[in-house]
């Protein structure tokens, strides 16, 4: 059984019921989620030995976050306890032409105030096959940039594969700050995951003839993006998600995986979205599973895109689907017919 370690922040998610706007009623649903935690849950659901590393307070809310991961079988034994706050994000889900809104309240969270001495990476990576982090984590502060770098160095020393989802968040840092930090961290990365915006925002690499806001994507332009990323950092593989946003409710969804020789595009799915948050993380989890399971380039991108397509139908950050469900969709059965 493959062992995958992920590192980042898990947050308390507070969201109005259904598609209500903030405080349209007096209730907020409380769940947990976060980029790398979402990947860990996916991999645990697929049967992998999946460990999530972070720092959380020892109080009841911190424990609730730990318990939310344990429910899915995620290994939480390497989570450091300490600090005072669990980060929060408020989510208002969009519909039709009204986009979703995320408001962060994560300053001074336990992980944001973590120090490099909190984590024994040699012990954490014992027996590990893969390490995953995202660009969200180093965006939390210079201390997290250093912690991510130490994690990458320790992973490389143990011959652990490293994947990174660029995941640029303009509310957390500037493009210049992102470029400086990620240029250093990406030296250690084997598999890079990006989307139609991240490569441009972080590294200034842009697909030609693409209008992400007008619903026009030129798939051929992403071959150049993937090759430029691979040539710049020596990535073994570059995965790019391709989203055509028709509206907040309807997207077309596909992906491309470049392995240094072949550019493999998945089939495209038309999505009627229930919950978009976590869609990219479900892609990352699907890709890691597929590559560690020995799928070829085409099979890996088909699995990752199908996993993410299904996540868009699931409430909450976590992708609550099985390998069998993903394989069924990737194999061509997207009818959504009742299973009896």
N, C-alpha and C positions, 0 to 999 in steps of 0.2 A: 504494500500500500504506500503510495507516494505521500510525503509529508511536505506541506506548504506552510510557510510562516508569512503573515502579513503584519504590517506595522502602521498605525495611524491613530486617528481620533474617532471614538464613537460618541455620538451626541444624542441628547434627548430631542425627539422630533415632536413638535406641537402643531397640530393642524386642525382647522375647522372640519366638521363633518361634511362628507361628500365634496361638493363643489361650492360650498358656501364661501363667501368672502370673510376676511378677518372680522370677527365679532358681529357677524350677521346673526348669529345666535350666541348663547353664553357658554358653549362647550368647545373644548379643544381635545382632540384625541392625542394621547401620549404613547409614543412608541420610540424605538431607538434605531439608529442607523448611522452610517458613515462609510466613506469610500472603501477602505481596506477591510472594515468589518463586514461589509456587504459581500465582498469577494470571499471572505472566510466562510460565511454562511453558505454560499453557493457550493463551495468545494466540499464542505461537510455533508451537504445534501447529496452530493455525487459519490459519497463514500470514501473520500480522501481523509487522511489525518491532517486536520486543518487547525492551525494555531493562530490566534490573534494576540498581538502585543500592543499595549498602550499603558497609560497611567491613569488611574481613576481614584477618586476619594473613597475612603473606607466607610462612608456613611450609606444610608439606605438607598439613595438614588444611584450612587456608584455601584452598589451591589445589584440593583435592579438591572443596570446595563450589563453587568457580568452574567446575570441569570438569563437575560434575553439571548445571549450567545450560547450559553450552556444548553438551552432548550433544543438547539439544533445540533448539538454534539461538538461544538467548537471547543478546542483546548484553550482554556483561559488561565492555565497554571503559570504562565510567564507574565501575566498582567501585574504591573507594579501598583501598589496601593499607597496613596498619599495625595496631598493637595486638598483644596477646598471645593472646587467647582467641577460639575459636568457641563460641558458646552451644550448650548441649546440652539436649535434653529426652528424658526417658525415657517411653515409652508402653507401657502394658499395655492391650491391646484387650479390651473387654468382650464378653460374650456372654450371651444370654438375659436374666435379671434382674440380672446383674452388670455394672455400668457400667464404661466405660473410665476409665483413670487416667493423667493427665499430671503428671509431676514435672519442674520446671524447674531447670536449673543454668546460668543465663545471666548471673549477676552478673559485672561487669567484662569482659564480652565487648567485642570491638573496636568494634562499633557502639554499644554502650551508653556507651562512653567517647569517642565521636566528638565533634568540636567543629564549630560552624557553618562555620569556615574550611576544613574538609575538602572542601566541596562547592561547585563552580562551577555553580550552577543555570542561569545564562544559557546556558552551553555545553551542559549536560545536556539542556535543553529545546529546543535548536536542531532545528527540523524536526518537533517532537513535536505530536501531535494530542490526547493524553490523558495525564493523570497520575492514578495511583491509589496510595492509602496506606490503612492501617487504624488503628483505635484502639489496636492493640497497640504500634505504634512509639512514639508519644508517651508511652505508659505506662512506657517504659524509663527516663525521667528528664526533668528540666526542660530539659536540653540538647537532647533529642530533640524536645520540644515546640517549642523555638525553631527547630530545623533544619526541622521539618515546616512551620512558619509561613513561614520564608524560602522554602521550596520552593513553597508555595502562592502567595505573592506573586509569585515569578518566573514561575510558570505562568500566572497571571492576566495578567501584563504581556505575555505572548506569545500571549494568547487561547487557551490550552490548557484544555480541559475537565478538571474535577477530580471524581473519585469517591472516596468514603470508605466503608469498611465499619466500622461503629462498634465491633464486636468487643470488647466489654468483657471484661477478664480480671481477676477479683477477686484473683488471686494476685500481680498486678503493681502495682495501685494501688487506692485507695479510690473509692467512688462520688463523693464530694465532689471528689477530685482529678480524676477523669475528667470530671465535669461542667464544672469550671472550664476545663480545657484544651480539651475538645472543643467547648464553646460558642464559644471563640475561633476554633478551626480551621474549624468548620463554616460560618463566615461566607463562606468562600472556595469551598465545595463546591457543585457543580452536581447531582450524583447521589449520593444517600445510600442505603446498603444497611444493613439492620438485620434483626433476627430477633425472636422472641417475647419475648426477655429484654432485649436490648440497649437498646431505647428506654426501657424502665422503669429499668434500672440506671443509665444515663447521664443521662437527662433527666427521669425520673419520669413518663414517658408510658406508659400501660398500656391494653391492650385489655380491654374489659369481658367478663365471663362466660367467662374462659379459665383453664384449669388445666393448665399445661404439664407438670406431673408426673403428673397423673391421666389424660392422654391426651385432653383435651377442648379443642378450639380453636374459637372463634367467629370465623369468617372476617370477618363483618360488622364486628366490633370493630376490625379492622385498617384499615378505611377511615378511621376516626377517628384512629388512630395516625399514618397516613401524612399526613393533612391537617394534623394538629397539627405534625408535623415540618416539612412544607413551609411552613406559615404562619410558623413560628418563625424559620426560617433562609433562606427564599426558595429552597429547592431546586427545580430544574426537574423532577426525578423522584425518587420514593422507592420503593425496592424492598424488600419484606419477605418473607423466607422463612418458610414455615409448616410446621413439623415436628410431627407427632403421634408421640410416643415410646411405642409399644406395649411395647417392651423394647429392650435394647441391640442385639438382632439384627434387630428388625422395626420399621420406621418407615413412616408415611405422609408423603409429601413433596410440597409444592406451593409456590406463590409468588404474590405480587401486585405489580403495578407501577402506580403512580399518576403520571400525567403532568400534574397540575394540573386536568384535566377528567375523565378517565376512570380508573376503577378496574378493572384487568384481572386476573382470576385465571387461573392456569394449570390444566391438568388435574392430577389428583392421581395420584401413583405409590405403589404399595406396594413398599417396599424390603426385601430381605433383605440385610443389610449385611455386606460383607467388611471394609471399612475406612472408618470415618466421618471420620477426620481429613482436612482439606482439602476437605470437602464444601461449606462456605460459600465458600471461595476459588474453587472450580470454578464456583459460581453467579456470583460476581463476574466471573470471566473470561468466562463465557458471555454475561453481560449487556453487558459492554463491547464484545465482538465484535459482538453483535446490534445494538446502538445505532449503532456506527460503520459497520456494514454497511447501515444504512438500514432496518432492520426497524421496523414500526410497534409500538405499545405491546403489543398482544396477541402478535405474533410474537416480540418481544424476550423477554417473560417466559416464553413456551413454550420458547424455545431455552435460556435460562438454567437453567430448572428441569430440562429434559431432560439438559443437560450435567452438572449436579450429580447427578442420579439415576444416571447412568452412573459417575460418580466413586466412588460408594459401593460399586461392584463391583470397584474397582481397589486393589491393595495399594500402600501408600506415600502420601506427601503429594501427589505430582504426578498430574494427570489425563491419562492416556495414551489419549485418544480423539480422533477426527477429526470434522470438521464433518459429513461424510456420515453417520457413526454417530449423531450428535446429531439431525440432520435426520430420519433414519429413525425414531428414537424419538419425536421431537416430532410427526411425522406420523401416529403411531398404531400403529407396529409395535413393541410391547414384548414380543413373544412369546419372545424369547431362543432362537429356533430355530437350529440349526447352519447356518452359511452355507457352501454348497458351490458 
